[in-house]
């Protein structure tokens, strides 16, 4: 039986993805405490996905944050590294995947392998672009897949239909700078004439990443330690209804150094049908006014574009 729009609205979930930036430990802790107490999100992803060296800063607060979030009725998922390179990092992955206390989001194929046979989430750093790959991961225990950022609307519709057949969830990133690549080299350290081993954690100086420009002064990309992000901020607020009609039931916000509680409320109000798109878009523009917005990947064009006529081009 087809799901009505009202039924679809009621089953839609809002998630907060893992923080990709190196914030001070107290800021990190207080951010998630506020998310627990005030944000209208259903799921919160915690953990380091970019650089394992950052883990030691927030780890002393992790248990308290998890307890606070779960006490507020939010599902907590532990996100893992997108690039595993050392024995120490592999040991961390084995420890996380060997515990049944919390669901893990796998962002690297080694984590996917270690998670086989138990319920887990596939993160956006793992390439899932076709039905065969989707089914492969589902058969190995994945119950939710957050698709890569490049997936266009027609592909999203196909994968959502396949996910429904398999009984798993599709999640899409609808807000935040988009994760494009992760490297073994640290761009932040290089920019400050440092090496990766002696980086002095200079990435902490840029709370939303380090903006890059071309030689002629145009905004280009953003770097965050070893990670490359989009310069623009993804904003698929106007596309939520279309994605919901395709069968998408989970929408992910990626944390930026803005009022994410207010951002979550805007998206929740649109998902629940309490606010019109035009009004909600004005709110988002005020909340994230330092960013330019983009939605190009959804429409099958350059990701940095902002398509305004709401056509699948």
C-alpha positions in Angstrom: 0.0 0.0 0.0 1.3 3.4 -0.9 2.2 5.8 2.0 0.3 9.0 2.1 2.1 12.3 2.4 0.9 12.8 6.0 2.0 9.3 6.9 5.4 9.9 5.3 5.7 13.2 7.2 5.2 11.4 10.5 7.8 8.8 9.9 10.5 11.2 8.7 13.5 11.4 11.0 16.1 14.1 11.5 19.7 13.3 12.3 22.8 15.3 13.3 25.9 14.0 11.7 29.3 13.7 13.3 31.2 16.9 13.9 34.0 17.1 11.4 36.0 20.0 12.8 38.4 20.3 15.7 36.6 22.2 18.4 37.9 22.8 21.9 36.8 19.9 24.2 34.6 22.1 26.4 32.9 23.6 23.3 32.4 20.1 21.9 30.8 18.9 25.2 28.6 21.9 25.6 27.4 21.8 22.0 26.2 18.2 22.5 24.7 19.0 25.9 22.6 21.7 24.2 21.7 19.3 21.3 20.5 16.8 23.9 18.4 19.4 25.8 17.0 21.5 23.0 17.4 20.1 19.5 14.5 18.5 17.6 16.7 15.7 16.2 16.0 11.9 16.5 19.6 10.6 16.0 23.0 12.0 16.9 26.2 10.7 15.4 29.3 11.1 17.6 32.9 10.3 17.0 36.0 11.4 15.0 35.8 10.7 11.3 38.8 12.8 10.1 41.9 12.6 12.3 42.4 10.1 15.1 44.8 12.5 16.9 41.8 14.6 17.9 40.1 11.8 19.8 42.0 12.3 23.0 40.6 15.8 23.4 36.9 14.9 23.6 37.2 11.4 24.8 37.0 12.3 28.5 33.6 13.9 27.9 32.2 11.1 25.6 30.5 9.0 28.2 28.7 12.0 29.7 27.6 13.2 26.3 26.2 9.8 25.4 24.4 9.6 28.7 22.9 13.1 28.2 21.8 12.4 24.7 20.3 9.0 25.4 18.6 10.4 28.5 16.9 12.9 26.2 15.5 10.1 24.1 17.9 10.5 21.2 19.4 7.5 19.4 23.3 7.7 19.5 25.4 6.2 16.8 29.2 6.1 17.0 30.9 7.3 13.8 34.3 5.9 12.8 37.3 7.1 10.8 37.0 7.6 7.1 40.6 6.6 6.5 42.3 4.0 8.7 46.1 4.0 8.2 47.8 2.8 11.4 47.8 -0.3 13.7 46.7 2.0 16.5 43.7 3.2 14.5 42.9 -0.3 13.5 42.9 -1.3 17.1 40.4 1.5 17.9 38.1 0.3 15.2 38.3 -3.3 16.5 37.4 -2.1 20.0 34.4 -0.1 18.8 33.0 -2.8 16.5 33.6 -5.5 19.1 31.1 -3.8 21.5 27.4 -4.4 21.4 26.7 -1.3 23.6 26.2 1.2 20.7 25.5 1.1 17.0 28.5 2.0 14.8 28.6 4.0 11.6 31.2 2.5 9.3 33.0 5.1 7.1 35.8 2.8 5.9 35.7 -0.6 4.3 37.8 -2.1 7.1 35.1 -1.0 9.6 32.4 -2.4 7.3 34.2 -5.8 7.3 34.5 -5.9 11.1 30.8 -4.9 11.5 29.5 -7.7 9.3 26.8 -9.8 10.9 25.6 -7.2 13.4 23.4 -4.1 12.9 25.3 -1.1 11.7 25.1 2.1 9.6 27.1 2.8 6.4 28.3 6.4 6.3 28.6 8.8 3.4 32.4 8.1 3.0 31.6 4.6 1.7 30.7 4.5 -2.0 27.1 3.3 -2.5 25.9 4.3 -6.0 23.9 1.3 -7.2 21.4 -1.3 -6.2 24.0 -4.1 -6.1 26.2 -2.4 -3.6 23.2 -1.4 -1.5 22.0 -5.0 -1.3 25.5 -6.3 -0.5 25.8 -4.1 2.5 22.2 -4.8 3.6 22.9 -8.6 3.6 26.0 -8.0 5.8 24.0 -6.3 8.5 23.6 -2.6 7.4 20.3 -1.3 8.5 20.8 2.3 7.4 22.9 3.8 4.6 23.8 7.5 4.4 24.5 8.0 0.7 27.5 9.8 -0.7 27.0 13.5 -1.4 27.2 13.2 -5.2 24.0 11.1 -5.6 21.5 12.8 -7.9 17.7 12.7 -7.6 17.1 10.0 -10.2 19.7 7.7 -8.5 18.3 8.5 -5.1 14.8 7.5 -6.2 16.2 4.1 -7.5 18.2 3.4 -4.3 15.3 4.4 -2.0 13.0 2.0 -3.8 15.6 -0.8 -3.5 16.2 0.1 0.2 12.4 -0.2 0.9 12.4 -3.7 -0.7 15.3 -4.7 1.5 13.8 -3.2 4.7 16.6 -0.8 5.4 16.7 3.1 5.6 18.2 5.6 3.3 19.7 8.8 4.8 20.8 11.9 2.9 22.9 14.9 4.0 20.7 18.0 3.6 22.7 20.7 5.4 26.4 21.6 5.9 29.6 21.7 4.0 29.9 18.5 2.1 32.7 16.0 2.7 34.5 15.4 -0.6 37.8 13.6 0.1 40.2 12.5 2.8 43.9 12.3 2.3 46.9 10.8 4.1 48.4 14.3 4.1 47.4 17.1 6.4 46.6 20.3 4.4 46.2 22.4 7.6 49.7 21.5 8.8 51.1 22.2 5.4 49.4 25.6 5.2 51.2 26.6 8.4 54.6 25.1 7.3 54.2 22.2 9.7 54.3 18.5 9.1 51.5 16.1 10.0 53.3 14.5 12.9 54.0 18.0 14.5 50.8 19.7 13.3 50.3 21.5 16.7 46.6 21.0 16.0 46.4 24.1 13.9 43.1 22.9 12.5 41.5 24.1 15.8 42.0 27.7 14.6 39.3 27.2 12.0 35.9 26.2 13.5 34.3 25.7 10.1 37.4 24.7 8.2 40.0 26.7 6.4 38.6 28.5 3.3 40.6 28.3 0.1 40.7 30.7 -2.9 41.9 30.3 -6.4 44.8 32.5 -7.7 42.2 35.1 -8.9 40.6 35.3 -5.5 37.5 33.2 -6.0 36.2 30.9 -3.2 37.1 27.3 -4.1 37.2 24.6 -1.4 37.6 24.2 2.3 40.2 22.1 4.1 39.9 20.5 7.5 43.1 18.8 8.5 43.3 15.9 6.1 39.8 16.5 4.7 38.6 18.4 1.7 35.1 19.9 2.0 32.9 22.0 -0.2 33.3 25.8 0.1 29.5 26.2 -0.1 27.0 24.9 2.4 24.6 22.2 1.1 21.0 23.3 1.6 18.4 20.8 0.5 15.5 22.3 2.5 13.4 22.9 -0.6 14.0 19.3 -1.8 12.9 17.6 1.4 9.4 17.0 0.1 10.6 15.5 -3.2 13.0 13.2 -1.3 10.3 12.1 1.1 8.1 11.2 -1.9 10.9 9.1 -3.2 10.9 7.1 0.1 13.7 8.9 2.0 12.9 8.8 5.7 16.1 10.2 7.2 17.6 13.6 6.7 21.1 14.5 8.1 22.4 17.9 9.2 26.2 18.3 9.3 27.3 20.5 12.2 28.7 23.9 11.4 29.7 26.7 13.8 26.2 28.2 13.7 23.1 27.7 15.9 22.4 24.1 15.0 19.5 23.9 17.4 17.8 26.6 15.4 18.8 25.0 12.1 17.3 21.7 13.3 14.1 23.4 14.2 13.7 25.0 10.7 14.2 21.6 9.1 11.9 19.9 11.6 9.1 22.4 10.9 9.4 21.8 7.2 9.4 18.0 7.6 6.3 18.3 9.9 4.6 20.7 7.5 4.4 23.6 10.0 6.4 26.1 7.9 6.3 27.0 4.2 9.5 26.6 2.2 9.9 30.3 1.5 9.7 31.3 5.1 12.0 28.5 6.2 14.6 29.4 3.6 14.7 32.9 4.9 15.4 31.6 8.4 18.2 29.4 7.2 19.8 32.2 5.3 19.9 34.3 8.5 21.2 31.5 10.6 24.0 30.6 8.1 24.6 34.0 6.5 28.3 33.5 6.2 27.8 30.7 3.8 26.8 30.5 0.2 24.3 27.6 -0.4 24.4 24.9 -3.0 22.2 21.9 -4.1 23.8 21.1 -7.5 24.5 17.4 -6.9 20.8 16.7 -6.3 20.0 18.1 -9.7 22.8 16.3 -11.6 24.9 19.4 -12.1 28.1 20.8 -10.5 27.8 20.4 -6.8 28.6 24.1 -6.1 25.6 25.3 -8.0 22.3 26.5 -6.4 19.4 25.4 -8.7 16.4 27.6 -8.0 13.8 26.4 -10.4 13.4 23.0 -8.6 13.7 20.9 -11.7 15.6 17.6 -12.0 18.0 18.8 -14.7 
